[in-house]
Amino acid sequence: MALQITIDNPDLEKEILALLKDKKQNIEEITVEALKSFVDSFSQKEKFHYTKRDPKKFSHKIEFDDDEDLSDVKPYADIEDSGKYIHDLRRKRNR
């Protein structure tokens, strides 16, 4: 495979030439090395490291003062057929 690169940035060209002189390598070796590291950066799948915590240890009960008696409040009490209600909600969302 042949690859041709054109550099229109004179500052970048100077940096590459200085790198070539410093490393004493030719342009093909530097280019292949750079492209390999670029491609490898996409193929690496890093796993997330996290510590698992015990929910019983780190949870707490939320307490607040309330003046109202909410024992008679029943959310969604007006819905007779929950299956139909969910079906209709999903149909509206997926349109």
FENNOR-V812458 format. One record per pair of residues at least 12 apart in sequence whose C-alpha atoms are under 7 Angstrom apart, sorted by the first residue. I is the first residue (numbers start at 1). J is the second residue. If there is no record, write none. Layout:
BEGIN
I:J ; I:J
END
This chain:
BEGIN
none
END
